Amino acid sequence: MPGSPYFDEVPKGILTWPKLLTYTTPPLILTLFFASKYDLLLETFSILALSFIIIGLFRK
């Protein structure tokens, strides 16, 4: 893996950006599609912001 801090391969159990994006992008796109279809964008972004705040507080 070029540019990687690991010599051979990524150690097991480490969540890298490519893995994280493949796990989160499809559900996020689907959620935003349905939120825009049913005019719930403000509520959806509020829930996303609140969940990011809670995750940030727990990770401190």
GUMIBA-932267 format. One record per atom (N, C-alpha, C): y, x, z; atom name. Coordinates in Angstrom, 2 decimals, padded with zeros to 5 digits. Each point is the difference from the previous one (the first is absolute). Example, Ala and Ser with C-alpha at 12.3 -4.5 7.8 and 13.67 -1.06 7.14 Angstrom:
REM residues 2
<site><Y>-005.69</Y><X>013.19</X><Z>007.80</Z><atom>N</atom></site>
<site><Y>001.19</Y><X>-000.89</X><Z>000.00</Z><atom>CA</atom></site>
<site><Y>001.20</Y><X>000.90</X><Z>000.00</Z><atom>C</atom></site>
<site><Y>001.05</Y><X>-000.35</X><Z>-000.72</Z><atom>N</atom></site>
<site><Y>001.19</Y><X>000.82</X><Z>000.06</Z><atom>CA</atom></site>
<site><Y>001.09</Y><X>-000.77</X><Z>000.73</Z><atom>C</atom></site>
This chain:
REM residues 60
<site><Y>-001.17</Y><X>000.85</X><Z>000.00</Z><atom>N</atom></site>
<site><Y>001.17</Y><X>-000.85</X><Z>000.00</Z><atom>CA</atom></site>
<site><Y>001.24</Y><X>000.90</X><Z>000.00</Z><atom>C</atom></site>
<site><Y>000.73</Y><X>000.10</X><Z>-001.10</Z><atom>N</atom></site>
<site><Y>001.16</Y><X>000.90</X><Z>-000.08</Z><atom>CA</atom></site>
<site><Y>001.13</Y><X>-000.43</X><Z>000.92</Z><atom>C</atom></site>
<site><Y>000.60</Y><X>000.96</X><Z>000.65</Z><atom>N</atom></site>
<site><Y>001.11</Y><X>-000.28</X><Z>000.90</Z><atom>CA</atom></site>
<site><Y>-000.42</Y><X>-000.55</X><Z>001.34</Z><atom>C</atom></site>
<site><Y>-001.29</Y><X>-000.04</X><Z>000.26</Z><atom>N</atom></site>
<site><Y>-000.51</Y><X>-000.56</X><Z>001.24</Z><atom>CA</atom></site>
<site><Y>-000.08</Y><X>001.07</X><Z>001.08</Z><atom>C</atom></site>
<site><Y>000.25</Y><X>-000.35</X><Z>001.25</Z><atom>N</atom></site>
<site><Y>-000.13</Y><X>000.98</X><Z>001.07</Z><atom>CA</atom></site>
<site><Y>-001.46</Y><X>000.28</X><Z>000.37</Z><atom>C</atom></site>
<site><Y>-000.93</Y><X>-000.72</X><Z>-000.61</Z><atom>N</atom></site>
<site><Y>-001.42</Y><X>000.17</X><Z>000.31</Z><atom>CA</atom></site>
<site><Y>-000.62</Y><X>000.93</X><Z>-001.03</Z><atom>C</atom></site>
<site><Y>-000.93</Y><X>000.83</X><Z>000.44</Z><atom>N</atom></site>
<site><Y>-000.59</Y><X>001.00</X><Z>-000.89</Z><atom>CA</atom></site>
<site><Y>-000.94</Y><X>-000.63</X><Z>-001.03</Z><atom>C</atom></site>
<site><Y>-000.97</Y><X>-000.77</X><Z>000.44</Z><atom>N</atom></site>
<site><Y>-000.99</Y><X>-000.55</X><Z>-000.93</Z><atom>CA</atom></site>
<site><Y>000.29</Y><X>-001.45</X><Z>-000.34</Z><atom>C</atom></site>
<site><Y>-000.10</Y><X>-000.85</X><Z>000.98</Z><atom>N</atom></site>
<site><Y>000.24</Y><X>-001.43</X><Z>-000.22</Z><atom>CA</atom></site>
<site><Y>000.60</Y><X>-000.59</X><Z>001.27</Z><atom>C</atom></site>
<site><Y>000.47</Y><X>-001.22</X><Z>-000.11</Z><atom>N</atom></site>
<site><Y>000.63</Y><X>-000.67</X><Z>001.13</Z><atom>CA</atom></site>
<site><Y>-001.07</Y><X>-000.28</X><Z>001.06</Z><atom>C</atom></site>
<site><Y>000.27</Y><X>000.33</X><Z>001.26</Z><atom>N</atom></site>
<site><Y>-000.97</Y><X>-000.30</X><Z>001.06</Z><atom>CA</atom></site>
<site><Y>-000.22</Y><X>-001.50</X><Z>000.14</Z><atom>C</atom></site>
<site><Y>-001.19</Y><X>-000.36</X><Z>000.44</Z><atom>N</atom></site>
<site><Y>-000.32</Y><X>-001.43</X><Z>000.16</Z><atom>CA</atom></site>
<site><Y>000.84</Y><X>-000.59</X><Z>001.13</Z><atom>C</atom></site>
<site><Y>000.39</Y><X>-001.24</X><Z>-000.19</Z><atom>N</atom></site>
<site><Y>000.76</Y><X>-000.71</X><Z>001.02</Z><atom>CA</atom></site>
<site><Y>001.50</Y><X>000.13</X><Z>-000.13</Z><atom>C</atom></site>
<site><Y>000.48</Y><X>000.81</X><Z>-000.93</Z><atom>N</atom></site>
<site><Y>001.45</Y><X>000.15</X><Z>-000.18</Z><atom>CA</atom></site>
<site><Y>000.45</Y><X>-000.95</X><Z>-001.10</Z><atom>C</atom></site>
<site><Y>001.03</Y><X>-000.77</X><Z>000.31</Z><atom>N</atom></site>
<site><Y>000.54</Y><X>-000.95</X><Z>-000.97</Z><atom>CA</atom></site>
<site><Y>001.13</Y><X>000.69</X><Z>-000.76</Z><atom>C</atom></site>
<site><Y>-000.22</Y><X>000.25</X><Z>-001.28</Z><atom>N</atom></site>
<site><Y>001.00</Y><X>000.67</X><Z>-000.83</Z><atom>CA</atom></site>
<site><Y>000.82</Y><X>-001.05</X><Z>-000.76</Z><atom>C</atom></site>
<site><Y>001.12</Y><X>000.44</X><Z>-000.59</Z><atom>N</atom></site>
<site><Y>000.86</Y><X>-000.94</X><Z>-000.72</Z><atom>CA</atom></site>
<site><Y>-000.71</Y><X>-000.72</X><Z>-001.15</Z><atom>C</atom></site>
<site><Y>-000.78</Y><X>000.68</X><Z>-000.82</Z><atom>N</atom></site>
<site><Y>-000.68</Y><X>-000.74</X><Z>-001.07</Z><atom>CA</atom></site>
<site><Y>-000.92</Y><X>-001.10</X><Z>000.53</Z><atom>C</atom></site>
<site><Y>-000.73</Y><X>000.30</X><Z>001.08</Z><atom>N</atom></site>
<site><Y>-000.87</Y><X>-001.03</X><Z>000.59</Z><atom>CA</atom></site>
<site><Y>000.82</Y><X>-001.13</X><Z>000.58</Z><atom>C</atom></site>
<site><Y>001.07</Y><X>000.35</X><Z>000.71</Z><atom>N</atom></site>
<site><Y>000.84</Y><X>-001.02</X><Z>000.62</Z><atom>CA</atom></site>
<site><Y>000.61</Y><X>-000.93</X><Z>-001.04</Z><atom>C</atom></site>
<site><Y>000.46</Y><X>000.57</X><Z>-001.10</Z><atom>N</atom></site>
<site><Y>000.61</Y><X>-000.83</X><Z>-001.05</Z><atom>CA</atom></site>
<site><Y>-001.03</Y><X>-000.89</X><Z>-000.68</Z><atom>C</atom></site>
<site><Y>-001.24</Y><X>000.48</X><Z>-000.17</Z><atom>N</atom></site>
<site><Y>-001.01</Y><X>-000.86</X><Z>-000.62</Z><atom>CA</atom></site>
<site><Y>-000.42</Y><X>-001.13</X><Z>000.94</Z><atom>C</atom></site>
<site><Y>000.11</Y><X>000.21</X><Z>001.30</Z><atom>N</atom></site>
<site><Y>-000.34</Y><X>-001.06</X><Z>000.95</Z><atom>CA</atom></site>
<site><Y>001.11</Y><X>-001.02</X><Z>000.17</Z><atom>C</atom></site>
<site><Y>001.25</Y><X>000.43</X><Z>-000.10</Z><atom>N</atom></site>
<site><Y>001.11</Y><X>-000.89</X><Z>000.34</Z><atom>CA</atom></site>
<site><Y>000.72</Y><X>-000.62</X><Z>-001.19</Z><atom>C</atom></site>
<site><Y>-000.02</Y><X>000.64</X><Z>-001.15</Z><atom>N</atom></site>
<site><Y>000.77</Y><X>-000.50</X><Z>-001.14</Z><atom>CA</atom></site>
<site><Y>-000.51</Y><X>-001.34</X><Z>-000.54</Z><atom>C</atom></site>
<site><Y>-001.30</Y><X>-000.17</X><Z>-000.27</Z><atom>N</atom></site>
<site><Y>-000.44</Y><X>-001.30</X><Z>-000.52</Z><atom>CA</atom></site>
<site><Y>000.27</Y><X>-001.17</X><Z>000.95</Z><atom>C</atom></site>
<site><Y>-000.30</Y><X>000.10</X><Z>001.31</Z><atom>N</atom></site>
<site><Y>000.34</Y><X>-001.14</X><Z>000.87</Z><atom>CA</atom></site>
<site><Y>001.50</Y><X>-000.26</X><Z>000.09</Z><atom>C</atom></site>
<site><Y>000.80</Y><X>001.07</X><Z>-000.04</Z><atom>N</atom></site>
<site><Y>001.45</Y><X>-000.18</X><Z>000.07</Z><atom>CA</atom></site>
<site><Y>000.53</Y><X>-000.70</X><Z>-001.24</Z><atom>C</atom></site>
<site><Y>-000.49</Y><X>000.39</X><Z>-001.16</Z><atom>N</atom></site>
<site><Y>000.42</Y><X>-000.65</X><Z>-001.25</Z><atom>CA</atom></site>
<site><Y>-000.42</Y><X>-001.47</X><Z>000.00</Z><atom>C</atom></site>
<site><Y>-001.22</Y><X>-000.27</X><Z>000.43</Z><atom>N</atom></site>
<site><Y>-000.48</Y><X>-001.38</X><Z>000.05</Z><atom>CA</atom></site>
<site><Y>000.81</Y><X>-000.83</X><Z>000.99</Z><atom>C</atom></site>
<site><Y>000.29</Y><X>000.57</X><Z>001.16</Z><atom>N</atom></site>
<site><Y>000.79</Y><X>-000.71</X><Z>001.00</Z><atom>CA</atom></site>
<site><Y>001.40</Y><X>-000.30</X><Z>-000.52</Z><atom>C</atom></site>
<site><Y>000.63</Y><X>000.98</X><Z>-000.63</Z><atom>N</atom></site>
<site><Y>001.35</Y><X>-000.23</X><Z>-000.52</Z><atom>CA</atom></site>
<site><Y>000.01</Y><X>-000.98</X><Z>-001.16</Z><atom>C</atom></site>
<site><Y>-001.06</Y><X>-000.01</X><Z>-000.79</Z><atom>N</atom></site>
<site><Y>-000.10</Y><X>-000.97</X><Z>-001.09</Z><atom>CA</atom></site>
<site><Y>-000.05</Y><X>-001.42</X><Z>000.55</Z><atom>C</atom></site>
<site><Y>-000.88</Y><X>-000.23</X><Z>000.99</Z><atom>N</atom></site>
<site><Y>-000.10</Y><X>-001.35</X><Z>000.56</Z><atom>CA</atom></site>
<site><Y>001.24</Y><X>-000.37</X><Z>000.80</Z><atom>C</atom></site>
<site><Y>000.63</Y><X>000.98</X><Z>000.63</Z><atom>N</atom></site>
<site><Y>001.24</Y><X>-000.29</X><Z>000.73</Z><atom>CA</atom></site>
<site><Y>001.11</Y><X>-000.43</X><Z>-000.95</Z><atom>C</atom></site>
<site><Y>000.07</Y><X>000.64</X><Z>-001.16</Z><atom>N</atom></site>
<site><Y>001.04</Y><X>-000.40</X><Z>-000.96</Z><atom>CA</atom></site>
<site><Y>-000.35</Y><X>-001.32</X><Z>-000.66</Z><atom>C</atom></site>
<site><Y>-001.29</Y><X>-000.27</X><Z>-000.18</Z><atom>N</atom></site>
<site><Y>-000.41</Y><X>-001.26</X><Z>-000.61</Z><atom>CA</atom></site>
<site><Y>000.33</Y><X>-001.19</X><Z>000.89</Z><atom>C</atom></site>
<site><Y>-000.17</Y><X>000.18</X><Z>001.31</Z><atom>N</atom></site>
<site><Y>000.23</Y><X>-001.09</X><Z>000.94</Z><atom>CA</atom></site>
<site><Y>001.34</Y><X>000.13</X><Z>000.74</Z><atom>C</atom></site>
<site><Y>000.90</Y><X>000.84</X><Z>-000.51</Z><atom>N</atom></site>
<site><Y>001.34</Y><X>000.18</X><Z>000.58</Z><atom>CA</atom></site>
<site><Y>-000.05</Y><X>000.37</X><Z>001.48</Z><atom>C</atom></site>
<site><Y>-000.83</Y><X>000.98</X><Z>000.33</Z><atom>N</atom></site>
<site><Y>-000.13</Y><X>000.46</X><Z>001.37</Z><atom>CA</atom></site>
<site><Y>000.32</Y><X>001.49</X><Z>000.13</Z><atom>C</atom></site>
<site><Y>000.89</Y><X>000.50</X><Z>-000.84</Z><atom>N</atom></site>
<site><Y>000.29</Y><X>001.43</X><Z>000.01</Z><atom>CA</atom></site>
<site><Y>000.67</Y><X>000.45</X><Z>001.30</Z><atom>C</atom></site>
<site><Y>000.94</Y><X>-000.77</X><Z>000.50</Z><atom>N</atom></site>
<site><Y>000.69</Y><X>000.39</X><Z>001.23</Z><atom>CA</atom></site>
<site><Y>-000.98</Y><X>000.07</X><Z>001.17</Z><atom>C</atom></site>
<site><Y>-000.87</Y><X>-000.99</X><Z>000.11</Z><atom>N</atom></site>
<site><Y>-000.98</Y><X>000.00</X><Z>001.07</Z><atom>CA</atom></site>
<site><Y>-000.99</Y><X>001.15</X><Z>-000.14</Z><atom>C</atom></site>
<site><Y>-000.40</Y><X>000.28</X><Z>-001.24</Z><atom>N</atom></site>
<site><Y>-000.96</Y><X>001.08</X><Z>-000.25</Z><atom>CA</atom></site>
<site><Y>000.61</Y><X>001.35</X><Z>000.36</Z><atom>C</atom></site>
<site><Y>001.23</Y><X>000.25</X><Z>-000.44</Z><atom>N</atom></site>
<site><Y>000.64</Y><X>001.27</X><Z>000.33</Z><atom>CA</atom></site>
<site><Y>000.29</Y><X>000.11</X><Z>001.50</Z><atom>C</atom></site>
<site><Y>000.27</Y><X>-001.13</X><Z>000.66</Z><atom>N</atom></site>
<site><Y>000.21</Y><X>000.03</X><Z>001.45</Z><atom>CA</atom></site>
<site><Y>-001.28</Y><X>000.38</X><Z>000.72</Z><atom>C</atom></site>
<site><Y>-001.11</Y><X>-000.56</X><Z>-000.42</Z><atom>N</atom></site>
<site><Y>-001.29</Y><X>000.33</X><Z>000.61</Z><atom>CA</atom></site>
<site><Y>-000.36</Y><X>001.45</X><Z>-000.27</Z><atom>C</atom></site>
<site><Y>000.24</Y><X>000.48</X><Z>-001.22</Z><atom>N</atom></site>
<site><Y>-000.28</Y><X>001.40</X><Z>-000.31</Z><atom>CA</atom></site>
<site><Y>000.87</Y><X>000.94</X><Z>000.84</Z><atom>C</atom></site>
<site><Y>001.27</Y><X>-000.31</X><Z>000.14</Z><atom>N</atom></site>
<site><Y>000.90</Y><X>000.84</X><Z>000.79</Z><atom>CA</atom></site>
<site><Y>-000.41</Y><X>000.00</X><Z>001.47</Z><atom>C</atom></site>
<site><Y>-000.34</Y><X>-001.17</X><Z>000.52</Z><atom>N</atom></site>
<site><Y>-000.44</Y><X>-000.10</X><Z>001.39</Z><atom>CA</atom></site>
<site><Y>-001.29</Y><X>000.78</X><Z>000.23</Z><atom>C</atom></site>
<site><Y>-000.92</Y><X>-000.09</X><Z>-000.93</Z><atom>N</atom></site>
<site><Y>-001.26</Y><X>000.74</X><Z>000.16</Z><atom>CA</atom></site>
<site><Y>000.24</Y><X>001.50</X><Z>-000.07</Z><atom>C</atom></site>
<site><Y>000.92</Y><X>000.47</X><Z>-000.86</Z><atom>N</atom></site>
<site><Y>000.31</Y><X>001.43</X><Z>-000.05</Z><atom>CA</atom></site>
<site><Y>000.65</Y><X>000.47</X><Z>001.29</Z><atom>C</atom></site>
<site><Y>000.85</Y><X>-000.83</X><Z>000.59</Z><atom>N</atom></site>
<site><Y>000.63</Y><X>000.35</X><Z>001.27</Z><atom>CA</atom></site>
<site><Y>-001.05</Y><X>000.10</X><Z>001.10</Z><atom>C</atom></site>
<site><Y>-000.92</Y><X>-000.95</X><Z>000.05</Z><atom>N</atom></site>
<site><Y>-001.05</Y><X>000.02</X><Z>001.02</Z><atom>CA</atom></site>
<site><Y>-000.90</Y><X>001.22</X><Z>-000.18</Z><atom>C</atom></site>
<site><Y>-000.38</Y><X>000.29</X><Z>-001.24</Z><atom>N</atom></site>
<site><Y>-000.82</Y><X>001.19</X><Z>-000.26</Z><atom>CA</atom></site>
<site><Y>000.74</Y><X>001.26</X><Z>000.42</Z><atom>C</atom></site>
<site><Y>001.29</Y><X>000.07</X><Z>-000.30</Z><atom>N</atom></site>
<site><Y>000.79</Y><X>001.17</X><Z>000.40</Z><atom>CA</atom></site>
<site><Y>000.09</Y><X>000.16</X><Z>001.50</Z><atom>C</atom></site>
<site><Y>000.12</Y><X>-001.11</X><Z>000.72</Z><atom>N</atom></site>
<site><Y>000.06</Y><X>000.09</X><Z>001.46</Z><atom>CA</atom></site>
<site><Y>-001.33</Y><X>000.44</X><Z>000.60</Z><atom>C</atom></site>
<site><Y>-001.10</Y><X>-000.47</X><Z>-000.56</Z><atom>N</atom></site>
<site><Y>-001.31</Y><X>000.37</X><Z>000.53</Z><atom>CA</atom></site>
<site><Y>-000.36</Y><X>001.45</X><Z>-000.32</Z><atom>C</atom></site>
<site><Y>000.53</Y><X>000.54</X><Z>-001.08</Z><atom>N</atom></site>
<site><Y>-000.36</Y><X>001.36</X><Z>-000.40</Z><atom>CA</atom></site>
<site><Y>000.81</Y><X>001.07</X><Z>000.73</Z><atom>C</atom></site>
<site><Y>001.03</Y><X>-000.41</X><Z>000.73</Z><atom>N</atom></site>
<site><Y>000.83</Y><X>000.97</X><Z>000.73</Z><atom>CA</atom></site>
<site><Y>-000.78</Y><X>000.69</X><Z>001.08</Z><atom>C</atom></site>
